Amino acid sequence: MASNGAIPPPIPEVSADLKFDGGVKVGWAPVKRRIVNSLKTQGLLGYTDGSIPKPPPSPPSPPPPPPPPPPAASTTTTTTTATPTTTPIASTETSKATPVFSVTPSLEEWVFRNDRAKGIIESHIDDLPSLMPNVDDKSAKEVYEALNTEFAKKDGMRKLNLSTNFSNNSGRSGRMP
């Protein structure tokens, strides 16, 4: 299922040196910025910030009406030409695909687009299942929030440690006291 009958753009391939690795070589802040930009360009940011919530399941369509009863048999013998009868089929509303930037997708569209948003997040993370073992059970919003909650703090500590180390070493000119 693709929006508006078009094939969605591919999920971007991210080179290994730009992927988030838990903060060892690549910090969370630049990766987060690239994830947000990728989500924006594909109209999927709402799946990570909660502005496009999962819609409730559609109610089941009503069953078709029963066929009409067969005509009653008569005792008079007459030759008639049988005309085929058609049973009217209850019209079910077929939902049209919503635009990719729609904030009210159908449940099927939401599941598809949520999975694409998760795919974009995962394409920017080196081995996401090792950072979040139950990633497949989460929505894109839950994955993004968990990563941001966990690694934004660590990024802040990394910057603080780097700044402290820099200021401690900047006053020294290589002389021993």
N, C-alpha and C positions, 0 to 999 in steps of 0.2 A: 504494500500500500504506500503510495507516495502522494504527497500533496499536489493537488491540481493536475494530476495525471503526469506530472514530470518526475524524472528521476532525481532524487536529492543529490546534492554535491557530495563527493566522497569526504570521509572524515580525514582531516589533514594528517599527514605523516610527519612526525616530529623526530629530528635527529637525536641520537642517543646522548650527545653532549648537552642538549637543552632539556632533557627530561628530568623531572624531579626524582631524586634518589633518596628521599628521606632527610634531606638537608646536609648530606655529606659533602657533595661537590657543588650542587645547585640549590640555591635558596628557594623558599616557598614563594616569596613576593613576586619575583619575575615570572615564575611558572603560573601563578594565580592570574597575573595580568594577561598572559597569553591564552589561558583557558577562557577567561571572561571574553576576550576579544574574539576567539573562535566561536564561542557560543552566540555572541551578538551577531556575527556575520551570517549565521545560519538560522537566526530567529529562535534560538533555544535557551536564552538566558533565563526566561521565566520558569523553566523547569528546574533551575537550581536555586532561584531566589524565592520560590514559593508563590509567585504571582500568577502562575498557571497551575492550579490545583488539579488533582486527579478527579475526573468527573465520575459520578455514580454510574453503575451499569444501567444500560437501557432496559426498560421493561420489555418482556418478551412480546413478540407480535401476536395478535389474536389468531386463533386457528381459523382456517377457511370454513365457510359455511357448508353444511352437509348438502350432498347432491339432492336435487328435487326427486320426489317419489315417482316411480314409473307410472305411466298412464294406466287407468283402470281398463281391464279387458271388457269388451262388449260382446253381446251375443249375436249381433248382426254381422254378417260377413260382408265386408266391403274392402275393396282394394284401395289402399292409400300408399302414397309415397312417403317414406320416412324421411323426415328432415332432421339432420343432426342437431342436437341441442347442445348448447355450451353452458357450462356452469360458470356463473360469474365468479371471478376470483377476487377476494377482498384485496383492495389495493393497500399495499404496505408502503409507507413512506420510505423511499430510499434516501439515505443521507448522502449529501454531496460532500466531497472533500473540502475541508476548510483551508484557507490560505495558511502558509507556514507560519506567519506572524500572528495568527488568530489566538486570542486568549480563551476561546471556548471550543477546544477541539472535542471530537467524539472520544469515547474511551479507547477505541482502537488506535486513533491518531495519537492520543496522549501516550499510550504504551510505546508506540513506535518512536515518537519524538523523544520521550524520556530515555529510551534505550540509546538513541543517537547522542543525546547529551552525555550520558554515562560513557559512551564510546569516545567522545571528544575528551572528556576528563581523563580516561584511561590512556589515551594516546599521548598525553603529556606526562604520564607517571611511569617511571621504570618499575615494573613488577608490582602493580597495584594490589593484587591479592596478598602479597607478603606484608604490605602495610595495613591492609584491611581484609582479613580472611573471609568475612561474610559479605563481600561487596555485591555478589549476585542477588542477595536478598534485599538490597536497599534501592531506593529511588535515587535519581540524579541529585536531588536536593539533599538527601541524607548523606550521600557520598561526599558531596562538595562541602557541606557543613562540618562533617567529621574531619576531613582533611584540613580545612581552614582552622577549626578549633584546635586541633593537635599541633599543626606546624606553624601557625602564625606566632604562637608563643615562643616556640623554639627559634624562629627567625629573629625575634626581638632579643632573645638572650644571646644569640650568635653575634648580632650587631653590637650589643653592649660589651660582650667579651672582647670583640675585635677593637672597639673604641678604647676600652680600658688598656688593652695590650699596646695599642698604638701610642696612647698618651704616656704610658709608663716608659716606653722605649724612645719616645721622640726627644726627650731632654738629654739623653745620653749621646755622647759623641764617640763612643767606643772606648773611652778611658775607664780604667778601673778606679774606684774610689780609694 
